[in-house]
Amino acid sequence: MLVIARPKFRLEEAWDDSGDVDIYFDEPTSDDLRERVGNELRYFVPQLKTEERSIYHLEKIVGGIFDKMSKSGNLMVRNKRWVWAEEV
């Protein structure tokens, strides 16, 4: 099984249907990467069914976003900070 490295994060318990979810990174992360993840969440969250609107499902979505970025070679660590590869 392939293990993909990604930044550690946690989500705010309170969030709304717009997709504005407070995501906190436990490791240094670039502004561009945080913005890209936020944009992806704003796309996916409004599409979730009521029973899927949980922190568990959001963590899976964010994990999937990072997995997709990593597999495409766009997620990496530069100077001890997680970055979107195009900003390097």
C-alpha positions in Angstrom: 0.0 0.0 0.0 1.3 3.4 -1.0 1.6 5.9 1.9 1.3 9.5 0.8 2.8 12.2 3.0 0.6 15.3 3.7 0.5 18.1 6.2 -1.2 17.5 9.5 -4.4 19.4 9.9 -7.6 19.8 12.0 -11.0 21.2 11.3 -13.2 23.5 13.2 -16.4 21.9 14.5 -18.7 24.7 13.3 -19.1 25.2 9.6 -21.8 26.2 7.2 -23.3 25.0 3.9 -21.2 27.5 1.9 -18.1 25.4 2.3 -16.3 27.9 4.5 -14.6 25.5 6.9 -11.9 26.6 9.3 -8.9 24.4 8.7 -5.9 24.6 10.9 -2.5 23.3 9.8 -0.2 21.9 12.5 2.8 22.3 10.2 4.1 25.3 8.3 2.0 25.6 5.1 2.1 28.2 2.4 -0.8 30.7 1.9 -1.3 29.4 -1.7 -1.7 25.8 -0.5 -4.2 26.8 2.2 -6.1 28.9 -0.4 -6.3 25.9 -2.9 -7.6 23.6 -0.2 -10.2 26.2 0.9 -11.3 26.6 -2.7 -11.7 22.8 -3.1 -13.8 22.6 0.1 -16.0 25.5 -1.1 -16.7 23.4 -4.2 -17.4 20.1 -2.4 -19.2 21.0 0.8 -22.4 22.4 -0.8 -22.8 19.1 -2.7 -22.8 17.0 0.4 -25.9 15.3 1.6 -27.1 16.2 5.2 -25.8 12.9 6.6 -22.4 13.5 5.1 -22.0 16.9 6.7 -19.7 15.8 9.5 -16.1 16.4 10.5 -15.3 12.8 9.6 -16.4 13.3 6.0 -14.7 16.7 5.8 -11.4 15.1 7.0 -11.8 12.4 4.3 -12.4 15.1 1.6 -9.3 17.2 2.7 -7.2 14.0 2.8 -8.4 13.2 -0.7 -7.5 16.7 -1.8 -4.0 16.3 -0.4 -3.7 12.8 -1.9 -4.6 14.1 -5.4 -2.1 16.9 -5.1 0.6 14.6 -3.9 0.0 12.0 -6.7 0.2 14.7 -9.3 3.5 16.0 -7.9 2.1 19.3 -6.8 2.4 18.9 -3.0 5.8 19.0 -1.5 8.0 20.3 1.3 10.3 23.2 0.6 12.4 24.9 3.3 10.5 22.9 6.0 7.1 24.2 4.7 4.4 22.5 2.7 3.8 24.2 -0.6 1.9 23.9 -3.9 4.7 23.0 -6.3 3.8 25.7 -8.9 4.7 28.4 -6.4 8.4 27.2 -6.1 
